[in-house]
Amino acid sequence: MRTDTGKAVHLEDYKETDFVLERVDLTFELDPKETKLTARSLYHRREGAGADAPLVLDGDELNMTSLLLDGVEMPREHYEENGRQLIISNLPAEIAFEITVETLLSPSTNTELMGLYRSNGVYCTQCEAEGFRRMTYAYDRPDSLGVYTTHIIADKTSCPIMLSNGNCLGGAPYGGDKHFVSWFDPHPKPSYLFALVAGDLGVVEDTFTTMTGREVTLKIYVEHGKEPRAAYAMDALKRSMKWDEEVFGREYDLDIFMIVAVSDFNMGAMENKGLNIFNDKYVLADPETATDVDYANIEAIIAHEYFHNWTGNRITCRDWFQLCLKEGLTVFRDHEFSADQRSRAVKRIAEVRRLKADQFPEDGGPLAHPVRPTTYKEINNFYTATVYEKGAEVTRMISVILGRKAFKAGMDLYFERHDGQAVTIEDYIKCFEDASGADLTQFALWYHQAGTPLISVSTDYDAGKGVFTLSLEQMIPATPGQPNKVPMHIPLSFALLLPDGSKAEPESIDGGDVSKGVIHLRERKQVLTFTGLPTRPALSLNRGFSAPVNIQFDQNPADLALIANHDDDLFSRWYAVTELALPELIMATASIRANGAADFSDTLVDTLVSVAGDEKLEPAFRSQVLALPSESDIAREIARDTDPDAIHAARNALLKAVALKGATVFAQLFDRMKTPDAFSPDAESAGKRALRNAALFYLAHAEDSPARAFSAFDTATNMTDLSQALTVLAHEFPDSDETKEALRAFLARYSDNALVLDKWFSVQASAPGHGTLERVKALMTHPQFNAENPNRVRALAGTFAFANPTGFARPDGEGFTFLAEQVLAIDKRNPQLAARLLTALRSWHSLEQGRASHARAALLSVEQNDSLSIDVRDIVERMLAA
């Protein structure tokens, strides 16, 4: 276990390697406890490197048994091992040379799930970000690209399937009970994209014909018996390949593309060249075991990892500071894919919900960092919502600023100019500038400045002159290490709506750069005047969430209601309802803290009921509106001295008011939105189920009885309806006989299905209330709980910490204490998982004083442990320092 505090790495210290890697030849002789890896690597000294410069290779907890130079054992005085590096001296100055490193690995005891490990009898690798160094000494950095050949030797019976990157060269028996296979990847890649899988697996096969007529073999490997549940993943893969050709002009470049689903995995999936390794949660699905959300996630993540073939693999990062260049860009691409496959408006709403739930709190807390950070101690801790989600939003803003045609030209130039290279954010931005002629210097600050910009908005209307005035002011809050910020280029899509819902067309717009419905806010303050408007318009601003900003705008509720009911931008309609609700929910929270009661306006309640029953709107959109701002949304807006119990009570009060006012509407929706028993995961059917289950949730509040939810549970024909009915029971009627029976029945029915059992644990862990902690602790001892499996830990402890504000943030601090204990226990075997769980306390500063004091004590109890991993120590020190 790594226990040192880690040395900070700085972007400004980047320098090229002294040697250039040309090729890598790996031979794995697989054994659960003693795998032998022989790694032969060809290098040559880089031009300009000193003739006496040593070759410095990365390593981590390695047992090296042999070191050769050009096939000859290297004298001990010519190299040094220090636990982190292998430093080799006396190397040729002008010719290429081969270094052979032999190491012994123990896959079965590798609980960190980094490097080579064995899970359920299957050998698997995870090398991103720095896992390759846990197998052999190497240049384990993104800018060192080599051509890889991999040979795998293993037992025929336990490992009939042996896979690696590239195209298969063939295999044969290897004496006795063993056999071997060789793979060759012709595309130079960094070590983090290496992959190996070996075991006894079932396979689903198909083919895809590319746009130039090449036939590509497609294979998805799963545990035996689960092959039918990989059908949707295969369908999503083929649609992804076709879409990437049609939209981005990107064709697949090997003869075979493979996906392997494993149950023990720290991430969602990994884009290793030609051999994607997935958490089986994002591959396996059928109507009885997967919800509509599961299907949508499988579609998106299959696409995301496939799209990495070009944005991440063919063009990769120069260094880990450029991580958003592959992840943020690829998230943007998978968002666009899902929007084209489903409802673009509903998809955008879901994206913004996630951004505000995950990234905005990160940007506003002690873990805030730029989209491209400038320093890190542990790179695993920077696989964050800022890098992924905000990184995607930055690329989206480029498309807003340039327009679709110029944006595509910039992407085309990026693929043409940098194919086969390891590049930087500057390289990426330059392609768009060169393709469009635009100056994106100020815009590039989005990569360098942390924090969510706040846009203050005010308007005025002069009826006599027909002039509408819009005043904008931007402010970027101080964040750790960045106390002072400068104005950024913020593209704000907008429209002016007249009382009948039509768009106003001003005669002129003065005072700023406005083009094609977008205000380009570049100054700290900017005032725009719109002339020739005989009637005061309602301002619809940041349409489609054109920029990831907070907006402070005391907008007239009547204007918000107008936008909510008539705007032709569905995202803006949803956002207007949110803006109607949030101020009232904040006031209701204060009122509950003061006197225990809360009231809501007829405008808000009537708007929600009206949208619910509006048949002109698609069901999926209506379900998003009815979801209301979450408790974390409300807490984020309050920002300081937050009381999770009061927030929960205020939100429940609004739910009750809407439920009672719209009871008839919800009863009708519950009946009419029922889908056929023959399940289909298509967007339209999923939308109907979402609206029906939203209606069920409101009816539970209106009827104050578990009867309807229990009946829905009892008659459900798919996992979406079944799990939602169970959630209503467990969250709204936790002590009822119906809930106890439903939980018992669910467990009995799915006791042999790990992914469905994760739902059973999550439903209970997310049930609001102070008593949930005791239930979670009891579930930790349940026979079906497996502390070694990251999915199960995330389902129980993770759901409790991230998705249950009232249970986790109990006033006595016991929820925080529980998390600290879990983090310390998990850190001993899986530091990545432990560090990510600890980030549940990222917003502890915003809690009311008593809770904040308890949270700090929990963090201190972690920080004071002498045997912390680098991963956890980095997180806890940053959270305590802010």
Beta strands, then each sheet from edge to edge (+ up, - down):
strand 1: 9-10
strand 2: 19-29
strand 3: 35-45
strand 4: 55-58
strand 5: 63-69
strand 6: 72-73
strand 7: 79-81
strand 8: 85-88
strand 9: 97-105
strand 10: 115-119
strand 11: 122-126
strand 12: 146-155
strand 13: 161-164
strand 14: 167-173
strand 15: 178-189
strand 16: 196-199
strand 17: 202-209
strand 18: 215-222
strand 19: 256-262
strand 20: 269-270
strand 21: 275-279
strand 22: 316-317
strand 23: 375-376
strand 24: 422-423
strand 25: 454-462
strand 26: 467-475
strand 27: 490-497
strand 28: 508-510
strand 29: 513-515
strand 30: 518-521
strand 31: 525-531
strand 32: 538-541
strand 33: 550-552
sheet 1: 1+ 23-
sheet 2: 6+ 5- 9+ 3- 2+ 12+ 15- 14+
sheet 3: 4+ 8- 7+
sheet 4: 10+ 11- 16+ 13-
sheet 5: 17+ 18- 19- 21- 20+
sheet 6: 22+ 24+
sheet 7: 28+ 31- 26+ 25- 33-
sheet 8: 29+ 30- 27+ 32-
end
